[in-house]
Amino acid sequence: MSDVEALKAEKEKLINEMLELQKKFIEREHDGGISGKDYWASKDGLLKDYRQVYMEKAMRVVELSHQIVGSEP
């Protein structure tokens, strides 16, 4: 596997993980809603680290995209 193929595989894996996080978030929202307090300050379950984890994955996807095409972020 080439370096570019490995980067693309990592990017695809991260995107799939992000989609799964979004799916779980939407399911939770539809089941009973999510209060602002839960979203911003939850200390357990899905929302505990949701924003941070999602942002880290998103930023890595951006970095990978730049590496794949050889551009600067």
SULWO-V189363 format. One record per residue. N is the residue number from 1. SS is DSSP state (a for helix, b for strand, c for the rest). Layout:
n=N ss=SS
n=N ss=SS
//
This chain:
n=1 ss=c
n=2 ss=c
n=3 ss=a
n=4 ss=a
n=5 ss=a
n=6 ss=a
n=7 ss=a
n=8 ss=a
n=9 ss=a
n=10 ss=a
n=11 ss=a
n=12 ss=a
n=13 ss=a
n=14 ss=a
n=15 ss=a
n=16 ss=a
n=17 ss=a
n=18 ss=a
n=19 ss=a
n=20 ss=a
n=21 ss=a
n=22 ss=a
n=23 ss=a
n=24 ss=a
n=25 ss=a
n=26 ss=a
n=27 ss=a
n=28 ss=a
n=29 ss=a
n=30 ss=a
n=31 ss=a
n=32 ss=a
n=33 ss=c
n=34 ss=c
n=35 ss=c
n=36 ss=a
n=37 ss=a
n=38 ss=a
n=39 ss=a
n=40 ss=a
n=41 ss=a
n=42 ss=c
n=43 ss=c
n=44 ss=c
n=45 ss=c
n=46 ss=c
n=47 ss=c
n=48 ss=c
n=49 ss=c
n=50 ss=a
n=51 ss=a
n=52 ss=a
n=53 ss=a
n=54 ss=a
n=55 ss=a
n=56 ss=a
n=57 ss=a
n=58 ss=a
n=59 ss=a
n=60 ss=a
n=61 ss=a
n=62 ss=a
n=63 ss=a
n=64 ss=a
n=65 ss=a
n=66 ss=a
n=67 ss=a
n=68 ss=a
n=69 ss=a
n=70 ss=c
n=71 ss=c
n=72 ss=c
n=73 ss=c
//
